[in-house]
Amino acid sequence: MATIGGFLGYVNYREPFLGKSLDYLIGAERKKNDNRLQITMPEGAVVSRNVSAAQDRLEIYASAFFAQEITVEILSQPVFGPELRLFPIDNSKLWNQIAFFIPFSGSACSDLPGAGVGALVIGKKEYRILQKRFTPKLSVSEIEVLLLELKAEFFLVPDLTDMIDRVLPRAQKRLGIVHLVTLCQNEREFLALDYACARIKENGTPGHEGPLQVRSLLGRLHAVFPGQFCVGLSVVHRLSS
């Protein structure tokens, strides 16, 4: 039976970049024997504008996936708090890990180094605490103390495979997966990074030869778009600079 979750996966296959905006959906519903698919997005967010602009294409994808003519309705709902929730992360197991990272090469942040990757890996449960306690007014030393308390880890590595090798053992130890979150300033560059993550998942890394272990531990790459606030990436930027 065709499901909403399966449809979202189909959209990610057809249009990976559109799928990154749909990662922020608040809800999706298709009532039995109804040809309407309702997708609810955060009110006023750039991701909502991206999804609304793709309504016609979403109807084509939905009609193909559900094998009948489907009308897609894009609804909006007010959100509270400065940070939007990523639906796939928010609905995953509490003991999973999240790796926030910024590749310095080509970064729009001019005060960051010219090469390498800065990353923060933290448990999903602990990240909820970080979201409540982090403010831009915190000093670097105060941030470091807070991360230590939350058993989070910030580090700098030469490239993406080094970062993934560094975070996978945490997921393995906790019998979960690690989600990946990064900035998206440019669609083409982001999709290239997404493809690089997919190749790593398919072929493995120097520290995890063979793909089986990597496939079981590595989650998807999610985008934070211009204008969005993200505590995890704010911490990476502060400590990297």
C-alpha angles and dihedrals in degrees: 000000000000111000136193089245090053090050092053088052089050091053090050088054095047097040113010093183093053087049089060090061091046087057084079097055116133094207145336128205139179113180119218114274090006123121093208125099113195118201118188119204134180111279115252096003125136089234089059091053089050092053094044090052089055096050094114092050091046089056090053091049093045093050091050094045098046093037094232137076108284130190113210118210119195111208129182133216130189115253128206125217130034098270124070117225120242104225097212091051096040091054097044128096117295094234095058122113130236123210114199112191144169121204103216096207107092092001116156088222102095094191094063126093119274098243142024134039130282115206144178120199118192139158116262091238092049092046090063088058091047090052090056097044104038120097128168087242093069115110121234091254091051091050091050091051091049092050091049090052091051093046090241124146131217118192145159120227136173099247149350098277090053089053093050092047088053097052103038096075090060091055092045092050091052094043092240141096135262120238119210123221128179144154120279113205098147128032096214094048092045093051089049088054091047089052091049090054090049091052091050090051090049099044107024131232135268090263095044107039113200123029102251096087094040092050091053095048107034119083130195129293115252128197132229107201130212111284094027122116118223122179094203095053091042088057092048091050094048095048095041094053 
